[in-house]
Amino acid sequence: MKKEIKFRRTNMTKEDAAAFANAASKFKSEIYLFHMNKKVSAKSLMGVLAVSLSLRREDEIMLIAEGADAEKAVSDLAKFFAG
């Protein structure tokens, strides 16, 4: 399952990144963030932080999930980028 999301926030703090990685870790699916040719595990705080440093308002980010709960994972995690 893939979903392209527009980043609607002004920025993503380290606390936001930690909350996102923690939420992603609760899913059984493999989940990735893809932005500016970087693909990182959404369950990795360091990976999410690396992507968050390059995010600007209105950037497109791809959320990719593969597994049994992929659809729910993408739906729930997309909300983090809504602002």
PyRosetta script that sets phi, psi and omega in degrees:
from pyrosetta import init, pose_from_sequence

init()
pose = pose_from_sequence("MKKEIKFRRTNMTKEDAAAFANAASKFKSEIYLFHMNKKVSAKSLMGVLAVSLSLRREDEIMLIAEGADAEKAVSDLAKFFAG")
pose.set_psi(1, 128.8)
pose.set_omega(1, 178.6)
pose.set_phi(2, -124.0)
pose.set_psi(2, 144.9)
pose.set_omega(2, 175.0)
pose.set_phi(3, -145.4)
pose.set_psi(3, 127.2)
pose.set_omega(3, 175.3)
pose.set_phi(4, -89.2)
pose.set_psi(4, 130.7)
pose.set_omega(4, -174.3)
pose.set_phi(5, -126.3)
pose.set_psi(5, 140.0)
pose.set_omega(5, 174.2)
pose.set_phi(6, -90.9)
pose.set_psi(6, 126.9)
pose.set_omega(6, 179.6)
pose.set_phi(7, -74.7)
pose.set_psi(7, 110.6)
pose.set_omega(7, -173.9)
pose.set_phi(8, -100.2)
pose.set_psi(8, 0.6)
pose.set_omega(8, -178.1)
pose.set_phi(9, -90.2)
pose.set_psi(9, 164.1)
pose.set_omega(9, 175.7)
pose.set_phi(10, -74.7)
pose.set_psi(10, -40.0)
pose.set_omega(10, 177.6)
pose.set_phi(11, -158.5)
pose.set_psi(11, 178.9)
pose.set_omega(11, 177.0)
pose.set_phi(12, -130.2)
pose.set_psi(12, 112.9)
pose.set_omega(12, -178.4)
pose.set_phi(13, -78.3)
pose.set_psi(13, 169.3)
pose.set_omega(13, 177.5)
pose.set_phi(14, -64.3)
pose.set_psi(14, -30.4)
pose.set_omega(14, 176.8)
pose.set_phi(15, -68.6)
pose.set_psi(15, -39.6)
pose.set_omega(15, 176.0)
pose.set_phi(16, -62.9)
pose.set_psi(16, -43.9)
pose.set_omega(16, -179.9)
pose.set_phi(17, -63.1)
pose.set_psi(17, -40.6)
pose.set_omega(17, 178.6)
pose.set_phi(18, -65.1)
pose.set_psi(18, -42.1)
pose.set_omega(18, 178.7)
pose.set_phi(19, -63.9)
pose.set_psi(19, -40.4)
pose.set_omega(19, 179.1)
pose.set_phi(20, -64.3)
pose.set_psi(20, -49.7)
pose.set_omega(20, -178.9)
pose.set_phi(21, -62.1)
pose.set_psi(21, -39.0)
pose.set_omega(21, 178.5)
pose.set_phi(22, -64.4)
pose.set_psi(22, -44.1)
pose.set_omega(22, 178.7)
pose.set_phi(23, -64.3)
pose.set_psi(23, -41.5)
pose.set_omega(23, 179.4)
pose.set_phi(24, -63.9)
pose.set_psi(24, -34.8)
pose.set_omega(24, -178.2)
pose.set_phi(25, -66.2)
pose.set_psi(25, -18.1)
pose.set_omega(25, -179.0)
pose.set_phi(26, -79.2)
pose.set_psi(26, -11.7)
pose.set_omega(26, 179.4)
pose.set_phi(27, -93.9)
pose.set_psi(27, 149.1)
pose.set_omega(27, 178.8)
pose.set_phi(28, -78.2)
pose.set_psi(28, -26.2)
pose.set_omega(28, -177.6)
pose.set_phi(29, -65.3)
pose.set_psi(29, 156.0)
pose.set_omega(29, 168.3)
pose.set_phi(30, -78.9)
pose.set_psi(30, 130.1)
pose.set_omega(30, -175.6)
pose.set_phi(31, -130.0)
pose.set_psi(31, 134.2)
pose.set_omega(31, -178.2)
pose.set_phi(32, -131.3)
pose.set_psi(32, 151.1)
pose.set_omega(32, 169.4)
pose.set_phi(33, -109.4)
pose.set_psi(33, 138.2)
pose.set_omega(33, 177.9)
pose.set_phi(34, -129.1)
pose.set_psi(34, 120.8)
pose.set_omega(34, 179.5)
pose.set_phi(35, -152.1)
pose.set_psi(35, 130.6)
pose.set_omega(35, 177.8)
pose.set_phi(36, 49.4)
pose.set_psi(36, 51.5)
pose.set_omega(36, 178.5)
pose.set_phi(37, 63.9)
pose.set_psi(37, 18.7)
pose.set_omega(37, 174.8)
pose.set_phi(38, -112.1)
pose.set_psi(38, 126.4)
pose.set_omega(38, 175.6)
pose.set_phi(39, -117.5)
pose.set_psi(39, 119.3)
pose.set_omega(39, -177.5)
pose.set_phi(40, -131.2)
pose.set_psi(40, 156.0)
pose.set_omega(40, 175.7)
pose.set_phi(41, -69.8)
pose.set_psi(41, 130.2)
pose.set_omega(41, 178.4)
pose.set_phi(42, -71.1)
pose.set_psi(42, -13.5)
pose.set_omega(42, -179.8)
pose.set_phi(43, -89.5)
pose.set_psi(43, -4.9)
pose.set_omega(43, -178.3)
pose.set_phi(44, -100.6)
pose.set_psi(44, 117.2)
pose.set_omega(44, 178.5)
pose.set_phi(45, -57.9)
pose.set_psi(45, -43.9)
pose.set_omega(45, -179.3)
pose.set_phi(46, -63.9)
pose.set_psi(46, -38.7)
pose.set_omega(46, 177.4)
pose.set_phi(47, -64.7)
pose.set_psi(47, -45.8)
pose.set_omega(47, 179.4)
pose.set_phi(48, -64.1)
pose.set_psi(48, -40.5)
pose.set_omega(48, 177.5)
pose.set_phi(49, -62.1)
pose.set_psi(49, -40.7)
pose.set_omega(49, 179.9)
pose.set_phi(50, -61.4)
pose.set_psi(50, -42.4)
pose.set_omega(50, 178.2)
pose.set_phi(51, -69.7)
pose.set_psi(51, -40.2)
pose.set_omega(51, -175.7)
pose.set_phi(52, -62.4)
pose.set_psi(52, -28.8)
pose.set_omega(52, -179.9)
pose.set_phi(53, -65.7)
pose.set_psi(53, -26.9)
pose.set_omega(53, -178.4)
pose.set_phi(54, -99.3)
pose.set_psi(54, -3.9)
pose.set_omega(54, -178.5)
pose.set_phi(55, -75.7)
pose.set_psi(55, 134.7)
pose.set_omega(55, 173.9)
pose.set_phi(56, -126.1)
pose.set_psi(56, 154.2)
pose.set_omega(56, 179.5)
pose.set_phi(57, -53.3)
pose.set_psi(57, 134.7)
pose.set_omega(57, -179.8)
pose.set_phi(58, 78.5)
pose.set_psi(58, 2.4)
pose.set_omega(58, 173.9)
pose.set_phi(59, -65.9)
pose.set_psi(59, 151.9)
pose.set_omega(59, 174.2)
pose.set_phi(60, -92.8)
pose.set_psi(60, 136.0)
pose.set_omega(60, 176.4)
pose.set_phi(61, -131.7)
pose.set_psi(61, 141.1)
pose.set_omega(61, -179.7)
pose.set_phi(62, -102.7)
pose.set_psi(62, 129.5)
pose.set_omega(62, 175.2)
pose.set_phi(63, -108.6)
pose.set_psi(63, 122.7)
pose.set_omega(63, -175.7)
pose.set_phi(64, -123.1)
pose.set_psi(64, 129.2)
pose.set_omega(64, 177.9)
pose.set_phi(65, -134.4)
pose.set_psi(65, 140.1)
pose.set_omega(65, 179.2)
pose.set_phi(66, -134.0)
pose.set_psi(66, 120.4)
pose.set_omega(66, 178.6)
pose.set_phi(67, 147.3)
pose.set_psi(67, -174.6)
pose.set_omega(67, -173.1)
pose.set_phi(68, -61.7)
pose.set_psi(68, -37.5)
pose.set_omega(68, -177.2)
pose.set_phi(69, -109.8)
pose.set_psi(69, 28.6)
pose.set_omega(69, -175.5)
pose.set_phi(70, -60.2)
pose.set_psi(70, -43.2)
pose.set_omega(70, -177.2)
pose.set_phi(71, -63.4)
pose.set_psi(71, -44.5)
pose.set_omega(71, 179.0)
pose.set_phi(72, -66.5)
pose.set_psi(72, -40.0)
pose.set_omega(72, 179.5)
pose.set_phi(73, -59.2)
pose.set_psi(73, -49.1)
pose.set_omega(73, -179.0)
pose.set_phi(74, -63.6)
pose.set_psi(74, -44.1)
pose.set_omega(74, -179.6)
pose.set_phi(75, -61.1)
pose.set_psi(75, -47.4)
pose.set_omega(75, -178.0)
pose.set_phi(76, -69.8)
pose.set_psi(76, -43.9)
pose.set_omega(76, -174.9)
pose.set_phi(77, -74.0)
pose.set_psi(77, -26.5)
pose.set_omega(77, 178.4)
pose.set_phi(78, -59.9)
pose.set_psi(78, -28.0)
pose.set_omega(78, -178.4)
pose.set_phi(79, -63.9)
pose.set_psi(79, -25.0)
pose.set_omega(79, 179.4)
pose.set_phi(80, -64.1)
pose.set_psi(80, -24.4)
pose.set_omega(80, -175.4)
pose.set_phi(81, -97.5)
pose.set_psi(81, -2.9)
pose.set_omega(81, -175.6)
pose.set_phi(82, -72.6)
pose.set_psi(82, -30.8)
pose.set_omega(82, 178.0)
pose.set_phi(83, 92.1)
pose.dump_pdb("model.pdb")
